[in-house]
């Protein structure tokens, strides 16, 4: 008999929503620090960066999951965006079966409407922040620079910071990602950014996910994401 797995998919939210009935879906109030109670688990217990939510978006939830959750399989979706199969939210049985065959579930790749990922970023945000990110990679993990360049010149993206994987793989990814973003943060002045552009680290991480995946020997499965 196969071991009963502890599988959790946290649903990042900042408002009350209809929580999926499948028990693996757990609402997580991201940016909970100093906010009104919604009755959900907040991302401001234990080791956390909840207070950085305005700049890190759902990453404050991912950080909390990394530092404070112990389980077999872990994932993130959003209160408006979910992984689906045949029009239905992924079930626990389906997730666990897929992760017996694959290491990582990602959302279906999106095609940049502006040619390359770099060009898409330039249309939406500030190019200088991509330059800073590349400089950080060059300094702390130069082996990732070639993968970064390939990903920036490709036209495929995985948006939303949504993934499901084994907890150890999740932890490895987070250790790398937050080390990179922490260094970018040290080199970036957000004082002139509006509230949208100030969500910088969330935007960068969406582009960095494919960079990290490219450098790992992982079996990746893409599933559709729908907005509800």
C-alpha positions, -999 to +999 in steps of 0.1 A: +000+000+000+013+034-010+021+058+018-006+084+025+009+117+014+005+151+030-003+172+000-011+210+003-019+235-023-021+270-007-044+295-023-030+330-021-057+356-013-061+390+001-099+390+003-127+365+012-134+340-016-151+307-022-126+281-010-125+249-030-140+220-012-111+196-020-092+195+013-058+200-003-067+236-010-058+258+019-065+296+018-034+317+027-038+354+035-008+369+018+004+403+031-015+395+063+007+417+086-013+447+097-044+438+077-079+429+087-087+393+095-102+371+069-103+339+089-075+324+069-040+313+078-018+344+075+017+346+061+030+365+091+037+337+116+070+322+123+098+332+099+081+355+074+083+386+051+046+394+051+054+431+056+071+431+021+039+421+003+036+454-016+069+446-033+069+408-033+032+400-040+024+363-035+060+356-028+054+365+008+032+335+009+057+313-009+084+324+016+061+315+045+054+281+029+091+275+025+100+284+061+070+272+080+054+242+063+065+206+065+047+182+040+053+159+011+039+179-018+033+216-018+019+241-043+006+276-048-024+289-068-044+320-065-080+327-054-088+336-090-064+312-108-062+275-105-046+245-122-073+225-140-077+192-159-107+186-181-123+218-167-120+207-131-096+217-103-068+192-098-077+167-072-054+153-046-054+119-063-045+135-096-017+156-082-001+127-063-003+104-093+013+130-116+041+137-090+049+100-090+058+104-126+071+140-127+090+162-104+072+195-110+038+208-121+039+242-138+011+262-155+009+260-193+035+282-209+022+316-222+035+331-254+048+367-251+027+391-273+058+412-277+082+387-292+108+379-265+102+377-228+127+405-224+107+427-248+075+418-230+091+429-197+103+461-213+067+469-224+053+463-189+081+473-166+116+489-163+144+473-183+170+484-158+156+459-133+163+430-157+198+444-160+202+445-123+189+409-120+214+397-146+242+414-127+232+397-095+232+363-112+266+370-126+278+378-091+263+351-070+255+322-094+272+328-127+263+294-140+227+306-143+235+336-166+234+316-199+200+301-189+188+336-180+198+349-214+181+320-232+149+326-213+149+363-219+152+358-256+126+331-258+089+339-261+076+315-234+067+324-198+051+308-168+032+335-150+017+337-116+044+320-096+022+289-096+037+254-092+032+221-074+061+199-064+079+179-038+086+200-007+124+194-010+124+207-046+102+237-035+127+244-007+157+243-031+140+267-055+131+291-027+166+291-013+179+301-048+151+326-056+151+346-024+189+348-024+188+364-058+159+387-050+174+398-017+205+410-036+184+427-063+165+445-035+198+458-020+206+474-054+172+488-062+156+521-052+118+518-054+110+553-041+100+566-075+079+535-085+041+536-084+023+509-066+021+487-096+058+489-106+067+485-069+056+449-071+090+444-088+101+412-071+069+394-079+074+404-116+111+393-116+103+360-100+078+351-127+107+353-152+132+336-130+112+304-125+120+291-160+156+301-155+158+279-124+139+250-140+162+251-170+192+245-147+176+215-129+173+179-141+136+178-134+107+161-152+082+189-158+045+185-164+024+215-176-012+218-166-037+244-178-044+274-156-078+291-157-090+323-142-123+321-123 
